[in-house]
Amino acid sequence: MEPKMLVTDAAEALGSTVQAIHNQIKRKNLPHQKSKNRVYFTHETAKQLFGIQFQSQVLSFQIVKGGTGKTSLCLGVGVRASLYGARTLLIDLDQQGNLTKACRIKTHDKPIMIELINQDMSIGEGIVTVYEGLDLLPSRIENALLDSNLMLKRLPLDRIYRDMIDPLKSKYDLILIDCPPALGSSVTAASLASDKIISPVTPSEFSLEGLEITSREIANIEKTFKTLIPVCPILNEFDPRTSLSHDIMRFLLSHPTHSKNLIRTAIRRSQEFENVLTKGMSLFDSLASTTAKEDVDLLARELLGIGDFIKSNHLPSIDTSRLNAISA
């Protein structure tokens, strides 16, 4: 992967001009590259250029329904967050290891979560670097035994993952957990280690059922462990040409519970998500403008609170009109 942040994108995010960004890069002598008159940079330059003070957070991507785009969104947000300067860690808990495969990480000699637990190893021993600014705790098929392992050993679900992850918050600004599309001890432990649950919903009745089951399970976890874990639905694969997409959007916007934590950014249907995964690339390796990149960029900004940071520092606010344009 070789993700890039265009100077034009940086200017738009900061409510600045391209020339002003060029001047900052030149004045601070920040590393950058040029391709066909388009200037871009990567993580280290982004950290200095944006100067965002991130509030460290742990987000779990989970829903009891396969095929909703959890892995694609988790990876897309992680990559884009790193291009805003956020030190990002991806944790793959799905035994299918699709996130790991997408990052082109070989796992035969890397300790995964179940081995870290059984061999009492620190989580840092399993973390590998995908590229500068983005790290990964990989997964493979043996993680299918996580649920039974946690149950048989009677490990405390409210502490097992949290105790491993909390020390990492001083190193990472954003920690994203890709969970399997199922219920069980491992997903419960991931939920209890998270600040929020991000639940992708596609325009289908079965996807909504998955959201309802997930929400009920999180409510049970909250009651059992006396805690609060917001479930934040996000509409994925939105197609403005279909009535079902609009019906699902209206349902989420009007729902008494889901509407409270609904992610404002909707992700439009795009073949590009599948294309980049199969190539071992990210959406942001290419410099071309696409709807997929635009939507994931907006999602990353929303989850990172970049608009709030700009306002609190008396900078021009970003144009948020696009956040709701899809649902108009």
Order of alpha helices (4+ residues) and beta strands (2+ residues): beta-alpha-alpha-beta-beta-alpha-beta-alpha-beta-alpha-alpha-beta-beta-alpha-alpha-beta-alpha-beta-alpha-beta-alpha-alpha-alpha-alpha-alpha
